[in-house]
Amino acid sequence: MKVAIAGAGSVGTAIARDLASNGHHVLVLELDPDIVGRRRLELPDVHWIAADACEMTSLDAAGLASVDVVVAATGDDEDNLVTSLLSKQEFAVPRVVARVNNAKNQWLFNESWGVDVSVSTPQLLTALVEEAVSVGALVRLLQFEGGSAHLVEVTLADDSPAEGSSIADLSFPRDATVVAVVRRDHLVVPRGDTVLQSGDEVLVLTTANVEQTVHALLIGGKRA
């Protein structure tokens, strides 16, 4: 897989390192030539380019039309949006992943700006904290398709309406799928006959329009 990353800060460099070590072809665009010079010494297996990822000519010269994934990982939300938009509209990159630095800007990172998946570090950390301490609550872990789909987690309480029921019997809506169940620190691959128990961590991929139904099935009542 060929991946282009915009931004050679700590986040972009960490992503580049991991992807390169997994055998992917990685190129990174960074505006500061001094940073590019240092990174080339640190990670010689990565192709480093001193260029502005917000300029179409720079993206064209970097061969963006041939990449499979673009990761807009700079520390500036405006730059990440511009890079995402150019990548999708001008170069038809199949998948664009964008970093959200300010959670207040999350609403902008959607398909109209060319973003397939947005990752907000503050929101993700908040979700992980809530996931660790919340029982009987629906926690959004990730969002996809510009916020129209979410990966959510529910730790089933003792009084959950799903306790003792199989996944098939719960009749989840068509736009929601149980993708994993974690039971006493062990992963259970969900099947129709999997019976849910209190204490299970249930991960569901759901669209926004049926999230309230998922809430009712696993928690009961209506979402606040």
N, C-alpha and C positions, 0 to 999 in steps of 0.2 A: 504494500500500500504506500502511496506517495502522499505525504502530508506537508502542507505549508503552514508555518506558524508566524504570526505577526507579533513581534515583541520579544526581546531577548532579556527581559527582566528575570527575576527569580522564578516566576510562574512559567513563562515561556521556555526558559532553559531547562527546568525540571521536566516539562512535558517532552521536550526534544530529547533529553537524555533517556527517558523511559522508552519512548517510541523507537529510538535508534537501537537501544539494547535489545528490543524485541524484533529487530530485523527489518524495520520499516525504513523507507527512504525519506529523510526529513530535511527540509530546507527552512531556514529562519530568516525573516526580513527584520532588520533593526536599523533605525535611522542613525544612531550614534556609531560612527566608524571605530571609535576607541573600544567600545563594548564588543563590537564584532571581532576586532583583533584579539581581545582577551578570550572570547568564547571559542575562537578557532583553535587556540592552544589547549583549551580545556576539553573540547569535544571535537576532535578532528574527523569523526565519522559523520558529523552533521554538516550540511552545506550552508554556510553563513553568507548572507548578502547584505551589504550596507545600502539600504534603500528605504524609501518611504512607502509603507504598505497602504497608505491612503491615496497614492498616486497610481492611476491606471497604467501609465507607461512603465512604472516600476514593476507592477504585478505582471504585465505582459512580458517584460524582459526576463522575469523570474520563471516564466513558463507556467503560469497559474492555470492555464486552460487544460493542462495535463494532470493536475493533482486530483486526488480522490476526496481529500478533506482539507478544509482550511480551519485553523484555530486562531481566532482573534483574541490575543491574550495580553494586550498592552494594559497599562495602568490607567488608561483614559477611555471612558465609555464612548465618547464621541468618535474617537479613532476606531474603536472596535466596531461601531455601527457602520462607519463609512467603509471599512475593510470588508465587512460582511456583505454589505449591499453591492459593492463592486464585484466581489467574488461570485455572488449568485447571479446577478443580472448581466454582467459583462463577460464572465468566463464560465458560467453555467457549472460551477463546482457542485458536485452531487450533495455534499454534506458540509454545512458551515456551523461551527461551534463557537460561541462567543462568551467571553468572560464579562460578567457584570460587576463593576467595582462598587457602585453606589446602589444600594437596594431600591432607592427611590426611582431609579431609571429602569427597573426591571420590566415595566410595562412596554417600553420601547423595543425590547429585544424579541421581535416576533417575525413572522414570515414577510411582512411588508418591508422589513429591513434586511431580508435575506437570511435571517437566523433560523436554523433548524432546531438547535438546542442551545439554551443559555444556561450558564452556571454562575450563580451568585454566591460567592464565598461567604458573606455574612449570613445569608438566608440558609445556606447549607449547614453552617455551623449551628445556627439556631435550631434547625430541624433535627440535627444529630443529638443535640442536648435534649430536646423535647422527646425524641424517640427513645432516649435512654431512661427517662424518668416518667414518661406518661403511660398510664394504663387506662384503657377505655377511651382513648382519644385518637382522632385521625390526624396523622402528621404527614405533611407533604415533604417528600425527600427531593424529588427532581421534577422539572417540568419539561415537556417536549412540545413540538409543533406550535411554538409561540404562545404556550400557556393553555392550549386547548386539551392537552393530555397531561396527566400527572402520575408519578410513581408515589403511592401513598403507603403508609405503614400504620397498622393498628395492633396494639398488644391487647389481646382479648381479656376482658375482665371476667370475674366469676359469674356475673349476671348477664354476660353477653348473650344476645338471642342466637348467636351462631354456635355457642358451646354445645358439643355433642351432636352437631349436625354435619352431614357430609357436604362437600362443596357443591356437588350436583343438586342436592336437596335444597340448597339455599337459592338456587336459580338466579345467579348473578345476571345482570343485564348484558346484552350482546356487546356493549362498548366497555365492558370491564372484565378483566381476567386476573385471577390469582396466579402470580408468577412464582411465588416462593412462600414457604412456611418455615420459620425457625422455631424449633421446639427444644428447649433445654440445651441451647447452644449447638444443636445439630440441624442441618438443613434437611427438610422434607420436600421432595419434589412433588408438587401438588397434582393430584389426579381427581377424577370425579368422585371416587369413593373415599378420598381422604377425609377423615372425621376431625373437625377442629376441636381444640381443647382450650380451656382457660389458661392464660399464660403464653399461648402461641403468639408469635410475631408474624402477622399476615401481611404480605406485600402484594399490593394490587396495582396493576396498570389500568388506569381509568380515564375516560374523557371527562371534561368538566361538567357536561350536562347530566351525567349519571352519578356523579360523586356523592350526591345526597342519598341516592339509593344504596350505594355501597356503605355509607355511614349508617343507614338504618339497619342494614343486614348484619353488620358486625358490631354495632354499638347500641342501636335502638334509638327510637325517637327521631327527632329532626336535628340536623346540624345547626349549631348556633350561628 
